Amino acid sequence: MSRWLRQLDLRWNAWLPAKPSTDPEKGLLPHEDTGLTAWCQETAKALDLPELARRVRVTWNARMQTTAGRAWWPDRLIEMNPKLKDFAPEELWRTLRHELAHLIAYERSGRRRIEPHGPEWRAACAELGIPHEQPYHSLPLKRRRMKRNFAYTCPWCLETFRRVRRIRRVVACYNCCRKHSEGAFDPRFRLVEEKLN
């Protein structure tokens, strides 16, 4: 079983987009913020996490639209939205601590699987001075609105699902499958595409 999981893990990692290396011997990353990186390194040292202190990096990612920040594990990379510079400095520091808490939680858990905003993350937030941190931000970052041009209806419960893209495979109503066939696919609940004007 463990060999199968390792193979699956290797295949899964091959699908992930390649992230820039955060190895400190290779120099600065593009758009790296040395001041924020130094703060994260000092904080990790104070929390007795030497590997995190050695490898953590903070960069600005101009492609981010609605996300305030993102933490990449095991790369130990924090990406921040440059639009945070337009808000009060407290928002930038809160977001940085939020993302660093993710890395601290993963660092301490080792190979054990944890929830992204689970108890380990909440404990790390408390250590970083944001004990009642919420999983998602409430900053007024512009959201991209996409028109949902496709609609699908369940013939059983008549619930309609609107989608941005056309569904290319056979899909059934999840709620009906759960309720009437113990979660297994049932062709009776196959979604039917509706014509939109």
C-alpha positions in Angstrom: 0.0 0.0 0.0 2.8 2.5 0.9 4.6 1.8 -2.4 1.4 2.6 -4.3 1.0 5.9 -2.3 4.6 6.9 -3.0 4.0 6.3 -6.8 0.8 8.3 -6.6 2.6 11.1 -4.7 5.3 11.1 -7.4 2.8 11.3 -10.2 0.8 14.0 -8.4 3.9 16.1 -7.9 4.7 15.8 -11.6 1.4 17.6 -12.4 2.0 20.5 -10.1 3.4 23.6 -11.6 7.1 24.1 -11.1 7.9 26.7 -8.4 11.1 28.6 -8.4 13.8 27.1 -6.1 13.9 28.7 -2.7 17.4 27.4 -1.9 19.3 30.3 -0.3 22.6 29.3 -1.9 21.0 30.2 -5.4 20.5 33.8 -4.5 17.4 36.1 -4.6 14.2 35.0 -6.3 12.5 37.4 -8.8 10.5 40.0 -6.9 11.8 38.8 -3.5 11.3 41.2 -0.6 14.4 40.9 1.5 13.0 42.9 4.4 9.9 40.6 4.8 12.1 37.5 4.2 14.5 38.6 7.0 11.5 39.1 9.4 10.2 35.6 8.6 13.7 34.1 9.1 14.1 35.8 12.5 10.6 34.7 13.5 11.3 31.1 12.5 14.6 31.2 14.4 12.8 32.5 17.5 10.3 29.6 17.2 13.2 27.1 17.0 12.5 26.1 13.4 16.0 26.2 11.8 15.1 24.6 8.4 12.3 27.1 7.9 14.5 30.0 9.0 17.1 28.9 6.4 14.7 28.4 3.5 11.8 30.8 3.9 11.4 33.4 1.2 8.8 36.2 0.6 8.1 37.4 -2.9 5.5 39.7 -4.6 3.4 38.1 -7.3 1.8 40.6 -9.6 -0.5 37.9 -11.1 -2.5 37.6 -8.0 -5.9 39.2 -8.3 -8.2 38.3 -5.4 -5.8 36.3 -3.2 -4.0 38.4 -0.6 -1.2 35.8 -0.1 -0.2 32.2 -0.6 2.2 29.8 1.2 3.9 27.1 -0.8 5.0 24.0 1.1 7.6 22.3 1.0 9.2 25.1 -0.9 8.8 27.4 2.1 7.8 30.2 -0.2 5.3 33.0 0.6 3.8 34.9 -2.3 2.1 38.3 -1.5 -0.3 40.3 -3.6 1.3 43.7 -4.5 -2.1 45.4 -4.0 -1.5 44.9 -0.2 0.8 48.0 -0.4 -2.3 50.1 -1.1 -3.9 49.1 2.2 -2.9 50.0 5.8 0.4 48.4 6.9 -1.5 46.3 9.4 -3.1 44.4 6.6 0.2 43.5 5.0 1.6 42.3 8.3 -1.5 40.3 9.1 -1.4 38.6 5.7 2.3 37.8 6.1 1.7 36.3 9.6 -1.3 34.3 8.2 0.9 32.8 5.5 3.9 32.2 7.8 1.5 30.4 10.1 0.8 27.9 7.3 4.5 27.2 6.9 5.0 26.9 10.7 2.1 24.4 10.9 3.5 22.3 8.1 7.0 22.5 9.4 6.0 21.2 12.8 3.7 18.4 11.4 6.5 17.0 9.3 5.0 14.4 6.9 1.7 14.1 8.8 -1.2 15.4 6.8 -3.0 18.4 8.3 -5.8 20.7 7.3 -4.7 24.1 5.9 -6.7 26.1 8.4 -6.9 23.4 11.1 -5.8 23.4 14.8 -2.0 23.4 13.9 -2.5 26.6 11.9 -4.6 28.3 14.5 -2.0 27.5 17.2 0.7 29.0 14.9 -1.5 32.1 14.4 -1.8 32.5 18.1 2.0 32.4 18.5 2.4 35.0 15.8 0.0 37.4 17.5 -3.1 36.9 15.5 -5.1 34.4 17.7 -8.5 34.9 16.1 -7.4 34.9 12.5 -10.0 33.9 9.9 -9.2 31.6 7.0 -10.2 34.1 4.4 -9.5 37.8 4.0 -12.2 40.5 3.8 -10.1 43.0 1.8 -11.8 44.8 -1.1 -9.7 43.2 -3.9 -11.5 43.2 -7.2 -13.0 39.9 -8.1 -13.2 38.7 -11.7 -16.8 38.1 -12.7 -17.3 35.4 -15.3 -20.5 34.8 -17.1 -22.0 31.4 -16.6 -23.1 30.5 -20.1 -24.0 26.8 -19.5 -26.8 25.4 -17.4 -27.4 21.8 -16.4 -30.5 20.4 -14.7 -31.0 17.2 -12.6 -34.0 15.3 -14.0 -34.8 14.0 -10.6 -34.7 17.0 -8.2 -34.9 19.7 -11.0 -32.0 21.7 -9.5 -30.1 23.8 -12.0 -26.4 24.2 -12.0 -24.8 27.1 -14.0 -21.3 26.7 -15.3 -18.7 28.9 -17.0 -17.5 26.0 -19.1 -19.3 23.2 -20.8 -19.1 19.9 -19.0 -17.2 17.4 -21.2 -17.9 14.2 -19.3 -20.8 12.4 -17.8 -21.8 14.0 -14.5 -24.7 13.3 -12.2 -26.3 15.4 -9.4 -24.2 14.9 -6.4 -27.0 15.5 -3.8 -29.3 12.9 -5.5 -26.5 10.3 -5.8 -25.7 10.8 -2.1 -29.4 10.6 -1.1 -30.6 7.7 -3.3 -27.5 5.6 -4.2 -25.1 5.9 -1.3 -22.9 8.4 -3.2 -22.3 6.1 -6.2 -22.9 7.4 -9.7 -26.4 6.7 -10.9 -27.5 7.4 -14.5 -31.0 8.4 -13.3 -29.4 11.6 -12.0 -27.3 12.5 -15.0 -27.3 16.2 -15.6 -29.0 17.4 -18.8 -27.7 20.5 -20.6 -30.3 23.3 -20.9 -30.4 25.8 -23.8 -29.8 29.4 -22.7 -30.8 32.4 -24.8 
